Amino acid sequence: MTYGGSVALIVIGAILRFAISYSPSAVNLQLVGVILMIAGAVGLIVSLVWMFGRRRRTVTTTSAAAPQTEVYEERRYTEPPL
C-alpha cells in the first residue's frame, strides 16, 4: 500500500466516523470508519518501515591499508521507460 492509499483510507474512515450523521439499519458506518482508519494507519506504518528499510545499504570492504565503507542508494522503478 502506498502513502496516498493509506492517507486516503484514514481520511475516508474519519469522514465516515465523525462527519456522517446518517445511520442505516444494516450497516454501522461509525464502525466501518474506525476499521478504515486502523487499516490506513497500519498501511502507513508498514509502507514507512519498508521505505526506510530498503533506502540505503552499507557495504564494507576491507583492504590491506584500511577498511572503507561505501553507501549507495538503491532505486526501484515501477513504471517502464517512455
MMTF fields as JSON, N, C-alpha, C and O atoms, coordinates in Angstrom:
{
  "mmtfVersion": "1.0.0",
  "mmtfProducer": "UNKNOWN",
  "numBonds": 327,
  "numAtoms": 328,
  "numGroups": 82,
  "numChains": 1,
  "numModels": 1,
  "chainsPerModel": [1],
  "groupsPerChain": [82],
  "chainIdList": ["A"],
  "bondAtomList": [4, 2, 8, 6, 12, 10, 16, 14, 20, 18, 24, 22, 28, 26, 32, 30, 36, 34, 40, 38, 44, 42, 48, 46, 52, 50, 56, 54, 60, 58, 64, 62, 68, 66, 72, 70, 76, 74, 80, 78, 84, 82, 88, 86, 92, 90, 96, 94, 100, 98, 104, 102, 108, 106, 112, 110, 116, 114, 120, 118, 124, 122, 128, 126, 132, 130, 136, 134, 140, 138, 144, 142, 148, 146, 152, 150, 156, 154, 160, 158, 164, 162, 168, 166, 172, 170, 176, 174, 180, 178, 184, 182, 188, 186, 192, 190, 196, 194, 200, 198, 204, 202, 208, 206, 212, 210, 216, 214, 220, 218, 224, 222, 228, 226, 232, 230, 236, 234, 240, 238, 244, 242, 248, 246, 252, 250, 256, 254, 260, 258, 264, 262, 268, 266, 272, 270, 276, 274, 280, 278, 284, 282, 288, 286, 292, 290, 296, 294, 300, 298, 304, 302, 308, 306, 312, 310, 316, 314, 320, 318, 324, 322],
  "bondOrderList": [1, 1, 1, 1, 1, 1, 1, 1, 1, 1, 1, 1, 1, 1, 1, 1, 1, 1, 1, 1, 1, 1, 1, 1, 1, 1, 1, 1, 1, 1, 1, 1, 1, 1, 1, 1, 1, 1, 1, 1, 1, 1, 1, 1, 1, 1, 1, 1, 1, 1, 1, 1, 1, 1, 1, 1, 1, 1, 1, 1, 1, 1, 1, 1, 1, 1, 1, 1, 1, 1, 1, 1, 1, 1, 1, 1, 1, 1, 1, 1, 1],
  "groupList": [{"groupName": "MET", "atomNameList": ["N", "CA", "C", "O"], "elementList": ["N", "C", "C", "O"], "formalChargeList": [0, 0, 0, 0], "bondAtomList": [1, 0, 2, 1, 3, 2], "bondOrderList": [1, 1, 2], "singleLetterCode": "M", "chemCompType": "L-PEPTIDE LINKING"}, {"groupName": "THR", "atomNameList": ["N", "CA", "C", "O"], "elementList": ["N", "C", "C", "O"], "formalChargeList": [0, 0, 0, 0], "bondAtomList": [1, 0, 2, 1, 3, 2], "bondOrderList": [1, 1, 2], "singleLetterCode": "T", "chemCompType": "L-PEPTIDE LINKING"}, {"groupName": "TYR", "atomNameList": ["N", "CA", "C", "O"], "elementList": ["N", "C", "C", "O"], "formalChargeList": [0, 0, 0, 0], "bondAtomList": [1, 0, 2, 1, 3, 2], "bondOrderList": [1, 1, 2], "singleLetterCode": "Y", "chemCompType": "L-PEPTIDE LINKING"}, {"groupName": "GLY", "atomNameList": ["N", "CA", "C", "O"], "elementList": ["N", "C", "C", "O"], "formalChargeList": [0, 0, 0, 0], "bondAtomList": [1, 0, 2, 1, 3, 2], "bondOrderList": [1, 1, 2], "singleLetterCode": "G", "chemCompType": "PEPTIDE LINKING"}, {"groupName": "SER", "atomNameList": ["N", "CA", "C", "O"], "elementList": ["N", "C", "C", "O"], "formalChargeList": [0, 0, 0, 0], "bondAtomList": [1, 0, 2, 1, 3, 2], "bondOrderList": [1, 1, 2], "singleLetterCode": "S", "chemCompType": "L-PEPTIDE LINKING"}, {"groupName": "VAL", "atomNameList": ["N", "CA", "C", "O"], "elementList": ["N", "C", "C", "O"], "formalChargeList": [0, 0, 0, 0], "bondAtomList": [1, 0, 2, 1, 3, 2], "bondOrderList": [1, 1, 2], "singleLetterCode": "V", "chemCompType": "L-PEPTIDE LINKING"}, {"groupName": "ALA", "atomNameList": ["N", "CA", "C", "O"], "elementList": ["N", "C", "C", "O"], "formalChargeList": [0, 0, 0, 0], "bondAtomList": [1, 0, 2, 1, 3, 2], "bondOrderList": [1, 1, 2], "singleLetterCode": "A", "chemCompType": "L-PEPTIDE LINKING"}, {"groupName": "LEU", "atomNameList": ["N", "CA", "C", "O"], "elementList": ["N", "C", "C", "O"], "formalChargeList": [0, 0, 0, 0], "bondAtomList": [1, 0, 2, 1, 3, 2], "bondOrderList": [1, 1, 2], "singleLetterCode": "L", "chemCompType": "L-PEPTIDE LINKING"}, {"groupName": "ILE", "atomNameList": ["N", "CA", "C", "O"], "elementList": ["N", "C", "C", "O"], "formalChargeList": [0, 0, 0, 0], "bondAtomList": [1, 0, 2, 1, 3, 2], "bondOrderList": [1, 1, 2], "singleLetterCode": "I", "chemCompType": "L-PEPTIDE LINKING"}, {"groupName": "ARG", "atomNameList": ["N", "CA", "C", "O"], "elementList": ["N", "C", "C", "O"], "formalChargeList": [0, 0, 0, 0], "bondAtomList": [1, 0, 2, 1, 3, 2], "bondOrderList": [1, 1, 2], "singleLetterCode": "R", "chemCompType": "L-PEPTIDE LINKING"}, {"groupName": "PHE", "atomNameList": ["N", "CA", "C", "O"], "elementList": ["N", "C", "C", "O"], "formalChargeList": [0, 0, 0, 0], "bondAtomList": [1, 0, 2, 1, 3, 2], "bondOrderList": [1, 1, 2], "singleLetterCode": "F", "chemCompType": "L-PEPTIDE LINKING"}, {"groupName": "PRO", "atomNameList": ["N", "CA", "C", "O"], "elementList": ["N", "C", "C", "O"], "formalChargeList": [0, 0, 0, 0], "bondAtomList": [1, 0, 2, 1, 3, 2], "bondOrderList": [1, 1, 2], "singleLetterCode": "P", "chemCompType": "L-PEPTIDE LINKING"}, {"groupName": "ASN", "atomNameList": ["N", "CA", "C", "O"], "elementList": ["N", "C", "C", "O"], "formalChargeList": [0, 0, 0, 0], "bondAtomList": [1, 0, 2, 1, 3, 2], "bondOrderList": [1, 1, 2], "singleLetterCode": "N", "chemCompType": "L-PEPTIDE LINKING"}, {"groupName": "GLN", "atomNameList": ["N", "CA", "C", "O"], "elementList": ["N", "C", "C", "O"], "formalChargeList": [0, 0, 0, 0], "bondAtomList": [1, 0, 2, 1, 3, 2], "bondOrderList": [1, 1, 2], "singleLetterCode": "Q", "chemCompType": "L-PEPTIDE LINKING"}, {"groupName": "TRP", "atomNameList": ["N", "CA", "C", "O"], "elementList": ["N", "C", "C", "O"], "formalChargeList": [0, 0, 0, 0], "bondAtomList": [1, 0, 2, 1, 3, 2], "bondOrderList": [1, 1, 2], "singleLetterCode": "W", "chemCompType": "L-PEPTIDE LINKING"}, {"groupName": "GLU", "atomNameList": ["N", "CA", "C", "O"], "elementList": ["N", "C", "C", "O"], "formalChargeList": [0, 0, 0, 0], "bondAtomList": [1, 0, 2, 1, 3, 2], "bondOrderList": [1, 1, 2], "singleLetterCode": "E", "chemCompType": "L-PEPTIDE LINKING"}],
  "groupTypeList": [0, 1, 2, 3, 3, 4, 5, 6, 7, 8, 5, 8, 3, 6, 8, 7, 9, 10, 6, 8, 4, 2, 4, 11, 4, 6, 5, 12, 7, 13, 7, 5, 3, 5, 8, 7, 0, 8, 6, 3, 6, 5, 3, 7, 8, 5, 4, 7, 5, 14, 0, 10, 3, 9, 9, 9, 9, 1, 5, 1, 1, 1, 4, 6, 6, 6, 11, 13, 1, 15, 5, 2, 15, 15, 9, 9, 2, 1, 15, 11, 11, 7],
  "groupIdList": [1, 2, 3, 4, 5, 6, 7, 8, 9, 10, 11, 12, 13, 14, 15, 16, 17, 18, 19, 20, 21, 22, 23, 24, 25, 26, 27, 28, 29, 30, 31, 32, 33, 34, 35, 36, 37, 38, 39, 40, 41, 42, 43, 44, 45, 46, 47, 48, 49, 50, 51, 52, 53, 54, 55, 56, 57, 58, 59, 60, 61, 62, 63, 64, 65, 66, 67, 68, 69, 70, 71, 72, 73, 74, 75, 76, 77, 78, 79, 80, 81, 82],
  "secStructList": [7, 7, 2, 2, 2, 2, 2, 2, 2, 2, 2, 2, 2, 2, 0, 0, 0, 0, 0, 7, 7, 7, 7, 7, 1, 1, 7, 7, 2, 2, 2, 2, 2, 2, 2, 2, 2, 2, 2, 2, 2, 2, 2, 2, 2, 2, 2, 2, 2, 2, 2, 2, 2, 2, 1, 3, 3, 3, 3, 3, 3, 7, 7, 1, 1, 7, 7, 3, 3, 3, 3, 3, 3, 7, 7, 7, 7, 7, 1, 7, 7, 7],
  "xCoordList": [0.845, 0.0, 0.899, 1.915, 0.529, 1.335, 0.894, -0.086, 1.651, 1.316, -0.039, -0.853, -0.266, -1.525, -2.724, -3.761, -2.579, -3.671, -3.932, -5.084, -2.877, -3.031, -3.709, -4.62, -3.264, -3.866, -5.315, -6.166, -5.605, -6.987, -7.88, -9.004, -7.396, -8.191, -8.441, -9.541, -7.434, -7.601, -8.624, -9.471, -8.545, -9.473, -10.899, -11.836, -11.068, -12.415, -12.985, -14.166, -12.145, -12.61, -12.999, -13.99, -12.232, -12.57, -13.87, -14.663, -14.083, -15.342, -16.509, -17.527, -16.37, -17.461, -17.687, -18.825, -16.627, -16.749, -17.29, -18.141, -16.811, -17.114, -18.06, -18.719, -18.154, -18.907, -20.261, -21.091, -20.503, -21.765, -22.733, -22.422, -23.903, -24.908, -25.977, -26.771, -26.0, -26.962, -26.578, -25.405, -27.553, -27.283, -28.238, -29.363, -27.806, -28.674, -28.809, -27.957, -29.875, -30.132, -29.233, -28.983, -28.75, -27.986, -26.484, -25.791, -25.965, -24.526, -24.233, -24.888, -23.252, -22.801, -21.654, -20.513, -21.964, -20.973, -19.844, -18.714, -20.127, -19.078, -18.046, -16.848, -18.491, -17.581, -16.766, -15.571, -17.399, -16.682, -15.614, -14.51, -15.929, -14.962, -13.766, -12.629, -14.009, -12.91, -12.032, -10.806, -12.644, -11.885, -11.022, -9.865, -11.571, -10.792, -9.638, -8.551, -9.86, -8.771, -7.655, -6.476, -8.012, -6.995, -6.225, -5.001, -6.935, -6.268, -5.336, -4.243, -5.748, -4.9, -3.662, -2.573, -3.818, -2.668, -1.672, -0.463, -2.169, -1.285, -0.573, 0.627, -1.292, -0.676, 0.375, 1.404, 0.142, 1.113, 2.379, 3.49, 2.212, 3.37, 4.179, 5.407, 3.504, 4.2, 4.942, 6.079, 4.318, 4.986, 6.178, 7.184, 6.089, 7.234, 8.385, 9.544, 8.07, 9.117, 9.767, 10.988, 8.984, 9.527, 10.416, 11.474, 9.979, 10.769, 12.103, 13.142, 12.097, 13.332, 14.223, 15.439, 13.662, 14.46, 15.195, 16.244, 14.678, 15.284, 15.962, 16.46, 15.994, 16.508, 18.016, 18.513, 18.737, 20.196, 20.745, 20.216, 21.802, 22.535, 23.991, 24.512, 24.64, 26.046, 26.87, 26.58, 27.898, 28.795, 30.165, 30.698, 30.724, 32.045, 33.048, 32.867, 34.094, 35.15, 36.425, 36.712, 37.171, 38.435, 39.582, 39.545, 40.561, 41.764, 42.962, 42.813, 44.131, 45.34, 45.628, 46.16, 45.277, 45.595, 44.6, 44.991, 43.321, 42.312, 40.934, 40.715, 40.016, 38.653, 37.947, 38.116, 37.155, 36.405, 34.935, 34.577, 34.091, 32.656, 32.066, 32.326, 31.266, 30.579, 29.088, 28.546, 28.435, 26.986, 26.408, 26.87, 25.393, 24.76, 23.257, 22.773, 22.53, 21.083, 20.618, 21.175, 19.595, 19.01, 17.644, 16.777, 17.459, 16.195, 15.486, 16.091, 14.206, 13.386, 12.313, 11.556, 12.265, 11.309, 10.175, 10.409, 8.945, 7.797, 7.185, 6.443, 7.485, 6.927, 7.97, 9.156, 7.56, 8.521, 8.989, 8.261, 10.192, 10.684, 9.843, 9.277, 9.772, 8.953, 9.66, 9.108],
  "yCoordList": [-1.161, 0.0, 1.236, 1.273, 2.219, 3.434, 4.435, 4.225, 5.532, 6.576, 7.196, 7.43, 7.452, 8.068, 7.196, 7.686, 5.904, 4.983, 4.913, 4.848, 4.925, 4.89, 6.15, 6.083, 7.287, 8.547, 8.626, 9.134, 8.135, 8.132, 7.273, 7.668, 6.107, 5.271, 5.97, 5.891, 6.648, 7.363, 8.489, 8.675, 9.238, 10.347, 9.842, 10.386, 8.811, 8.262, 7.698, 7.882, 7.009, 6.481, 7.571, 7.435, 8.665, 9.781, 10.454, 10.872, 10.556, 11.142, 10.252, 10.748, 8.952, 8.048, 8.054, 7.951, 8.171, 8.098, 9.387, 9.338, 10.543, 11.788, 12.723, 13.546, 12.629, 13.63, 13.149, 13.973, 11.874, 11.351, 11.148, 10.462, 11.749, 11.567, 10.551, 10.118, 10.174, 9.183, 7.813, 7.439, 7.062, 5.751, 4.713, 4.571, 3.987, 2.94, 1.783, 1.59, 1.02, -0.056, -1.275, -2.028, -1.48, -2.691, -2.538, -3.534, -1.294, -1.08, -0.028, 1.013, -0.305, 0.664, 1.465, 1.005, 2.662, 3.464, 3.94, 4.104, 4.161, 4.575, 3.463, 3.739, 2.226, 1.097, 0.895, 0.607, 1.043, 0.94, 2.033, 1.782, 3.232, 4.322, 4.023, 4.304, 3.457, 3.102, 2.022, 2.095, 1.034, -0.044, 0.517, 0.124, 1.429, 2.031, 2.874, 2.863, 3.602, 4.402, 3.507, 3.821, 2.408, 1.476, 0.841, 0.724, 0.432, -0.167, 0.842, 0.475, 2.089, 3.115, 3.382, 3.568, 3.404, 3.633, 2.479, 2.707, 1.245, 0.085, 0.115, -0.15, 0.432, 0.524, 1.609, 1.425, 2.742, 3.827, 3.417, 3.707, 2.75, 2.291, 1.27, 1.346, 0.324, -0.71, -0.093, -0.473, 0.847, 1.459, 2.313, 2.353, 2.993, 3.761, 2.851, 3.139, 1.753, 0.801, 0.206, 0.055, -0.127, -0.707, 0.296, -0.064, 1.569, 2.572, 2.821, 2.842, 3.008, 3.295, 2.066, 2.207, 0.884, -0.329, -0.641, -1.283, -0.209, -0.523, 0.665, 0.549, 1.793, 3.002, 2.982, 3.272, 2.644, 2.649, 1.338, 0.736, 0.929, -0.248, 0.136, 0.931, -0.417, -0.119, -1.339, -2.452, -1.12, -2.187, -1.855, -0.771, -2.773, -2.568, -3.448, -4.66, -2.826, -3.576, -3.431, -2.361, -4.487, -4.429, -4.574, -5.393, -3.786, -3.862, -3.979, -3.978, -4.079, -4.215, -2.934, -2.994, -1.77, -0.5, -0.19, -0.084, -0.044, 0.311, -0.073, -0.059, -0.412, -0.724, 0.543, 1.619, 0.399, 1.518, 1.154, -0.015, 2.149, 1.936, 2.718, 3.91, 2.029, 2.668, 2.645, 1.638, 3.766, 3.848, 4.186, 5.11, 3.432, 3.723, 3.568, 2.846, 4.253, 4.183, 3.193, 3.107, 2.454, 1.505, 2.043, 2.267, 2.245, 2.775, 1.694, 0.97, 1.61, 0.648, 1.422, 2.201, 1.193, 1.865, 0.899, -0.244, 1.373, 0.524, 0.794, -0.039, 1.943, 2.267, 1.996, 2.24, 1.501, 1.277, 2.604, 3.593, 2.647, 3.896, 4.272, 3.409, 5.56, 6.044, 5.906, 6.267],
  "zCoordList": [0.0, 0.0, 0.0, 0.695, -0.764, -0.845, 0.219, 0.935, 0.297, 1.268, 0.946, 1.839, -0.307, -0.713, -0.403, 0.044, -0.641, -0.319, 1.175, 1.604, 1.963, 3.419, 3.931, 4.756, 3.444, 3.873, 3.412, 4.142, 2.223, 1.729, 2.623, 2.933, 3.04, 3.946, 5.275, 5.822, 5.792, 7.057, 6.913, 7.786, 5.814, 5.598, 5.399, 5.983, 4.583, 4.352, 5.645, 5.94, 6.418, 7.699, 8.665, 9.383, 8.7, 9.59, 9.163, 10.006, 7.865, 7.381, 7.794, 8.276, 7.609, 7.995, 9.508, 9.965, 10.272, 11.731, 12.338, 13.226, 11.873, 12.561, 11.809, 12.445, 10.487, 9.735, 9.228, 8.846, 9.214, 8.684, 9.842, 10.816, 9.723, 10.77, 10.36, 11.195, 9.092, 8.602, 9.134, 9.097, 9.627, 10.2, 9.609, 10.088, 8.575, 8.033, 9.011, 9.878, 8.868, 9.826, 9.604, 10.546, 8.399, 8.101, 8.335, 8.538, 8.31, 8.396, 9.464, 9.518, 10.304, 11.292, 10.664, 10.637, 10.162, 9.448, 10.363, 9.904, 11.634, 12.558, 12.74, 12.802, 12.825, 12.962, 11.684, 11.748, 10.544, 9.271, 9.191, 8.707, 9.658, 9.668, 10.551, 10.172, 11.725, 12.627, 11.999, 12.081, 11.381, 10.73, 9.599, 9.455, 8.797, 7.709, 8.243, 7.666, 9.333, 9.912, 10.449, 10.282, 11.084, 11.591, 10.441, 10.5, 9.398, 8.239, 7.562, 7.13, 7.466, 6.884, 7.724, 7.18, 9.049, 9.931, 9.838, 9.788, 9.813, 9.68, 8.327, 8.255, 7.267, 5.944, 5.876, 5.227, 6.533, 6.546, 7.302, 6.86, 8.43, 9.208, 8.411, 8.371, 7.783, 7.007, 5.83, 5.552, 5.14, 3.991, 4.423, 3.716, 5.563, 6.054, 6.466, 6.167, 7.151, 7.546, 6.308, 6.264, 5.32, 4.083, 3.358, 2.842, 3.32, 2.617, 3.315, 2.656, 4.622, 5.337, 5.454, 5.585, 5.413, 5.487, 4.204, 4.243, 3.069, 1.781, 1.131, 0.011, 1.797, 1.165, 0.979, -0.109, 2.021, 1.936, 2.459, 3.394, 1.835, 2.285, 2.433, 1.651, 3.419, 3.654, 3.296, 3.736, 2.497, 2.09, 2.669, 2.432, 3.416, 3.997, 3.268, 3.154, 2.782, 2.118, 2.926, 3.463, 3.007, 3.737, 2.751, 1.832, 2.962, 2.135, 3.062, 4.284, 2.489, 3.291, 4.074, 5.183, 3.504, 4.168, 5.285, 6.447, 4.946, 5.95, 5.418, 4.207, 6.298, 5.838, 5.357, 5.933, 4.295, 3.745, 3.73, 3.59, 3.873, 3.843, 2.686, 2.527, 1.876, 0.761, 1.058, 1.515, 0.792, 0.953, -0.407, -1.077, -0.815, -2.082, -1.938, -1.066, -2.802, -2.799, -3.847, -4.941, -3.492, -4.426, -4.843, -3.999, -6.124, -6.621, -7.414, -8.205, -7.18, -7.913, -8.678, -8.099, -9.97, -10.806, -11.126, -11.519, -10.953, -11.213, -12.579, -13.098, -13.165, -14.474, -15.549, -15.327, -16.694, -17.785, -18.357, -18.284, -18.926, -19.529, -20.747, -21.417, -21.02, -22.135, -23.447, -24.486]
}
